[in-house]
Amino acid sequence: MTRKFLPPFTALLSFLLLMFSCKKEQQENIHELVNKIPFSITEAKSWYSNQLNKNISSVANRSSSDNKIKPFAIIWDKAITCEDSKYYVVECPLKFDDSPGYIVLPNNGNTTINGITRLLILKDKISEYIQSALIHIYSESGFVDEGNGYSKRKNDFTGTIFFTDLNGSFINGWIYQDGKIIKKSKPNTSSIVARVAPPPSDECQVIETRWYIRTCQYYDDGSELCTEWRYMSSTFTTYCPDGSGDGGYNNNNSLPACNMTQEEARNALNSVSISHVDIISSSSGSEYGPDYLGIIRKPWQSQWTFVRFVYGSTGYYTEYSAKFTGIVYKQNTNPSVNWKFESMKYSNTQLTDGAVPPCFSQTLNATVTPVVIATDKFTATVALSYTATLSVSCLLGMEINRISDSEPPKVFTAG
């Protein structure tokens, strides 16, 4: 039998071509795998950054004393990815200056305040709609186990896992015993006032979640020094036995994507309710003077929150406030005398709380009457009217509602 051998150069060339072909195929396979990553930490970080820029007033409002969730820093380099049947999820640890903690009642008698709060960025597997939420993990034992998270519940975990928006408004929750779900929250039952418990035969119960905060100082070695816990408020939610569900985020109130029909868009606009809000928050700066007449002065500012828009059952809302500035004064020789207005003027009207839901846009233009300072200078009065324009995107373009209203005259005191 005669065997034929390739010349050395031809054999080397064939070997190199084979190696190049294998390498190229391997690179294409790797590229294909990379493209199949459903939701990366980088994508989540970029999305969150864009949302932060769009809703900066709502984010800044977390520092309000009424807000359960205080400003936080996201530890992106320790974020992890996971998924459930509905969402691709990026779960991020957080660092708070004022950390939240909880006691969920009734429990086994434990009074140890504890809790883990993490940021979730969730991407819907079907619509690809992205949203954010917070996951809160409370352990009935009082021991905080960092091993519990969105995608993992330890077999010995007994406690409550619940989800809120980034301002602390309740979305849904689950009660666990020895790593298994025994109850889940009933939709639309969370409130800030206690409700009457259902009949015992229903096996449902009203759960109180007590919110606390404490201020912490963090050090480079990983240690921290925190103040005592301070009670903030309580929420009450009905939980019922239910063997279904995966223990995940479940916002049944989410809006559909922006491919609504014209009728659906009109219904979405009609679901927006408007309520009058009458909240005044005033503050003043440092005193200066006295002048040659013995008068001291200080800068003064006030915010009048006057209207709230609630977007149906989506969980979204917006509040608008008119802002005023001025100078108040009094005689330095008589400190018991109340402050008086030297001047007061309207500054602007802006969105001060909440956010517009996806697919919607909203503007509000206010007209404010000239400020009238009373003869005795102790008070000032102003009236306001506004026109709000709400629009929603749909398959055929845009549906628009315009609403005009006025507020009764408002009286401000100099302090």
C-alpha positions in Angstrom: 0.0 0.0 0.0 1.3 3.4 -0.9 0.9 6.3 1.5 1.0 9.9 0.4 2.4 12.5 2.8 1.8 16.3 2.5 4.9 18.4 2.1 6.0 20.0 5.4 4.9 23.5 4.4 1.5 22.4 3.3 1.0 20.4 6.5 1.9 23.4 8.6 -0.5 25.6 6.7 -3.3 23.1 7.1 -2.6 22.9 10.9 -2.7 26.7 11.2 -5.9 26.9 9.2 -7.5 24.3 11.4 -6.4 26.1 14.6 -7.7 29.4 13.3 -11.0 27.8 12.4 -11.4 26.3 15.9 -10.5 29.7 17.5 -12.9 31.6 15.4 -15.7 29.1 16.2 -14.9 29.4 19.9 -15.0 33.2 19.7 -18.3 33.1 17.9 -19.7 30.7 20.6 -18.4 33.0 23.4 -19.9 36.0 21.6 -23.2 34.2 21.3 -23.2 33.4 25.0 -22.4 37.0 25.9 -25.3 38.2 23.8 -27.6 35.7 25.6 -27.0 37.3 29.0 -30.5 38.6 29.7 -29.8 41.4 32.1 -26.4 42.5 33.2 -25.3 44.6 36.2 -23.9 47.2 33.8 -27.3 47.5 32.1 -29.1 47.8 35.5 -26.6 50.4 36.7 -27.1 52.5 33.5 -30.9 52.2 33.7 -30.9 53.3 37.4 -28.6 56.2 36.7 -31.0 57.5 33.9 -34.0 57.1 36.2 -32.1 59.0 39.0 -31.6 61.9 36.7 -35.3 61.9 35.6 -36.7 61.8 39.1 -34.1 63.7 41.1 -36.8 65.6 43.1 -38.4 62.4 44.3 -35.0 61.0 45.2 -34.0 64.1 47.1 -37.3 63.9 49.0 -36.1 60.7 50.7 -34.4 63.0 53.3 -37.9 64.1 54.4 -38.7 63.1 58.0 -41.9 61.5 56.7 -40.2 59.1 54.3 -39.4 55.6 55.5 -36.5 55.2 53.1 -33.6 57.6 53.7 -30.8 58.3 51.1 -28.6 55.3 50.4 -25.5 54.4 48.4 -25.6 51.4 46.1 -22.7 48.9 46.4 -22.6 48.0 42.7 -19.4 45.9 42.9 -21.2 43.4 45.2 -24.4 43.2 43.1 -25.5 39.8 41.9 -27.8 38.6 39.1 -30.6 36.0 39.4 -34.0 35.3 37.9 -37.4 33.9 38.7 -40.3 32.8 36.4 -41.2 36.4 35.6 -38.1 38.6 36.0 -34.4 38.9 35.4 -33.1 40.5 38.6 -30.1 42.5 39.7 -29.8 42.5 43.5 -27.7 45.2 45.1 -26.5 45.7 48.7 -27.1 49.2 50.1 -25.4 51.4 52.6 -27.6 53.9 54.6 -26.7 56.8 56.7 -30.0 56.1 58.4 -30.5 52.4 58.2 -34.0 50.8 58.4 -35.0 48.0 60.7 -38.2 46.3 61.6 -40.3 44.4 64.1 -43.1 42.3 62.5 -46.0 41.5 64.9 -47.4 39.1 66.0 -44.3 37.0 66.2 -42.8 34.5 68.7 -42.2 37.2 71.3 -38.9 38.5 69.8 -38.4 42.2 70.2 -35.1 42.5 68.4 -35.2 45.1 65.7 -33.5 43.7 62.6 -33.6 43.7 58.8 -31.8 43.6 55.5 -32.8 46.0 52.8 -31.5 45.7 49.2 -32.2 47.3 45.9 -33.7 45.2 43.1 -33.7 46.1 39.4 -36.1 43.9 37.7 -36.5 43.3 33.9 -39.7 41.6 32.7 -38.9 38.6 30.6 -41.7 39.2 28.2 -42.2 43.0 27.9 -38.6 43.8 28.8 -40.0 46.6 31.0 -37.5 47.5 33.7 -38.5 48.7 37.2 -36.9 49.1 40.6 -38.0 48.0 44.1 -36.6 47.3 47.5 -36.6 43.9 49.2 -36.8 43.9 53.0 -35.9 40.7 55.0 -37.0 40.4 58.6 -35.9 37.5 60.7 -38.2 36.4 63.5 -35.2 35.0 65.4 -33.6 38.5 65.5 -30.5 37.2 63.7 -29.7 38.9 60.4 -28.5 36.3 57.9 -26.9 37.9 54.8 -27.4 34.6 53.0 -31.0 35.2 52.5 -31.9 37.2 49.4 -34.2 37.4 46.4 -33.1 34.1 44.8 -32.3 32.2 48.0 -34.1 31.5 51.2 -32.3 29.3 53.7 -34.1 26.2 55.0 -34.2 27.5 58.6 -35.5 31.0 57.7 -38.6 32.1 59.7 -39.7 35.6 59.2 -41.2 38.0 56.6 -39.9 39.2 53.3 -41.7 42.1 51.8 -41.2 44.5 48.8 -41.7 48.2 48.6 -41.0 51.0 46.1 -38.0 53.2 46.7 -39.9 55.4 49.0 -41.1 52.6 51.3 -44.7 52.1 49.9 -45.7 48.5 50.3 -46.1 46.3 47.2 -46.3 42.7 48.3 -45.0 40.3 51.0 -44.6 36.7 52.2 -44.4 35.0 55.6 -42.0 32.1 56.0 -41.6 29.3 58.4 -38.6 27.0 58.2 -37.8 28.2 54.7 -41.4 27.6 53.4 -44.1 30.1 52.5 -47.1 29.9 54.8 -48.9 33.2 54.0 -48.8 35.9 51.4 -50.1 39.5 51.5 -53.6 40.1 50.2 -53.6 42.8 47.4 -54.4 46.3 48.3 -54.7 45.7 52.1 -51.6 47.7 53.3 -52.3 50.9 55.3 -50.9 53.1 58.0 -53.8 52.5 60.3 -54.8 49.2 61.9 -57.7 47.3 60.2 -60.2 45.0 61.8 -58.9 41.4 61.6 -60.8 39.0 59.4 -62.9 36.2 61.2 -60.7 33.4 62.6 -62.2 30.9 60.1 -60.6 32.9 57.3 -57.2 32.2 58.8 -56.0 35.6 57.6 -54.4 38.0 60.0 -53.4 41.6 60.1 -49.7 42.0 60.4 -48.1 45.1 61.9 -44.7 46.1 60.5 -43.0 48.6 62.8 -40.4 50.7 61.0 -37.3 52.0 62.8 -34.1 53.8 61.8 -30.7 54.3 63.3 -27.8 56.4 62.2 -24.6 54.6 61.4 -20.9 55.5 60.8 -19.0 53.1 58.6 -15.2 52.5 58.8 -12.7 51.2 56.3 -12.1 47.9 58.2 -15.8 47.0 57.6 -17.0 47.8 61.1 -19.7 50.3 61.9 -20.9 52.3 64.9 -24.7 53.0 65.1 -27.0 54.9 67.4 -30.0 53.4 69.2 -33.0 52.5 67.0 -35.7 55.3 66.6 -39.3 54.3 65.9 -40.8 55.9 62.8 -44.2 54.5 61.9 -46.2 51.3 61.4 -47.9 49.7 58.5 -50.7 47.1 58.7 -51.2 44.4 56.0 -53.5 41.4 55.7 -51.7 38.1 55.1 -53.6 34.9 54.2 -52.6 31.2 53.9 -51.7 30.4 50.3 -49.5 27.6 48.9 -49.0 29.3 45.5 -46.3 31.8 44.6 -42.6 31.8 44.5 -41.9 34.4 47.2 -40.9 37.0 44.6 -41.8 40.5 43.6 -45.3 40.7 42.4 -46.6 44.2 41.5 -50.0 43.4 40.2 -50.6 47.1 39.7 -47.9 47.5 37.0 -48.9 49.5 34.0 -48.8 47.8 30.6 -46.1 48.7 28.1 -46.7 51.8 25.9 -48.5 49.8 23.2 -51.9 50.5 24.7 -54.9 50.9 22.4 -56.5 54.3 22.3 -59.3 53.1 24.5 -56.9 51.7 27.0 -54.9 55.0 27.0 -58.1 56.9 27.6 -59.1 54.6 30.5 -55.6 55.0 32.0 -56.0 58.8 31.9 -59.5 58.6 33.4 -58.1 56.5 36.3 -56.1 59.4 37.5 -57.6 61.0 40.6 -56.9 64.4 42.0 -57.0 65.5 45.6 -56.4 68.8 47.3 -53.5 68.8 49.7 -53.0 71.6 52.2 -49.6 71.2 53.8 -47.3 74.1 54.6 -43.7 73.6 55.6 -41.8 76.7 56.6 -38.2 77.3 57.8 -35.9 80.2 58.4 -32.2 81.0 58.2 -29.8 82.6 60.7 -30.7 85.9 62.3 -28.7 89.0 61.5 -28.6 92.5 63.0 -29.7 94.3 65.0 -29.7 97.5 62.9 -29.6 101.0 64.3 -33.3 100.7 65.2 -32.7 97.5 67.2 -34.4 95.3 64.5 -33.2 91.8 63.8 -34.0 89.9 60.6 -33.7 86.5 59.1 -34.5 84.8 55.7 -37.7 82.9 55.5 -39.0 80.2 53.1 -42.1 78.1 52.8 -43.4 75.3 50.7 -47.2 74.9 50.1 -48.1 71.4 48.9 -51.5 71.9 47.3 -52.4 69.0 44.9 -51.8 65.3 44.6 -52.3 63.2 41.4 -52.8 59.4 42.0 -52.4 57.2 38.9 -55.1 54.7 39.4 -53.9 51.5 41.2 -50.4 51.7 39.7 -48.8 52.9 43.0 -47.6 56.0 41.3 -48.5 59.5 42.4 -47.2 63.1 42.1 -47.4 66.1 44.4 -46.9 69.7 43.5 -45.8 72.6 45.7 -45.6 76.3 45.5 -42.5 77.8 47.0 -42.1 81.3 48.6 -39.3 83.3 50.0 -39.1 86.4 52.2 -37.6 88.3 55.1 -39.1 88.3 58.6 -38.1 90.7 61.4 -38.8 91.8 65.0 -37.5 94.1 67.7 -34.4 92.6 69.3 -35.3 94.3 72.6 -38.5 92.3 73.0 -37.7 88.6 72.2 -41.3 87.5 73.2 -42.8 89.5 70.2 -43.7 87.3 67.2 -41.9 87.7 63.9 -43.4 89.8 61.2 -43.2 89.8 57.4 -41.0 92.5 55.9 -41.3 90.9 52.5 -42.7 87.7 50.9 -42.7 86.7 47.2 -43.6 83.7 45.1 -40.7 81.7 43.8 -41.9 78.7 41.7 -44.1 75.7 41.6 -42.6 72.2 41.1 -43.0 68.5 41.5 -41.8 67.8 45.1 -42.8 64.2 45.7 -43.6 61.0 43.7 -43.0 60.2 40.0 -44.9 59.9 36.8 -45.5 56.2 35.8 -44.1 54.8 32.5 -45.9 55.9 29.3 -47.3 59.0 31.1 -46.1 62.6 31.0 -47.3 65.5 33.1 -46.8 69.2 33.4 -48.4 71.7 35.7 -48.4 75.5 35.3 -49.5 77.6 38.3 -50.7 81.2 38.5 -50.2 82.9 41.8 -51.8 86.1 42.9 -49.7 88.9 44.4 -48.8 88.3 48.0 -50.9 90.5 50.4 -49.1 91.1 53.8 -51.6 92.0 56.6 -51.5 95.4 58.2 -50.1 94.0 61.4 -47.4 92.1 59.4 -47.9 88.9 61.2 -49.6 87.0 58.3 -49.6 87.1 54.5 -52.2 85.7 52.1 -51.9 84.3 48.6 -54.2 82.5 46.2 -53.3 80.0 43.4 -54.8 78.4 40.3 -53.2 75.8 38.0 -53.6 73.9 34.7 -52.2 70.4 34.6 -51.7 68.5 31.3 -51.6 64.7 31.5 -50.7 62.6 28.5 -50.2 58.9 27.8 -48.5 57.2 24.9 -50.4 54.6 22.9 -50.3 52.8 19.5 -52.0 55.7 17.7 -49.9 58.5 19.3 -51.0 60.3 22.4 -54.1 60.8 24.6 -54.2 64.1 26.5 -56.2 65.5 29.4 -56.1 69.1 30.6 -57.3 70.0 34.1 -57.7 73.4 35.6 -58.6 74.2 39.2 -58.0 76.8 41.9 -57.1 76.7 45.5 -58.7 78.9 48.3 -56.6 81.8 49.6 -53.8 80.5 51.9 -52.6 82.3 55.0 -49.0 82.1 56.0 -47.6 83.2 59.4 -44.1 84.7 59.8 -43.3 82.4 62.7 
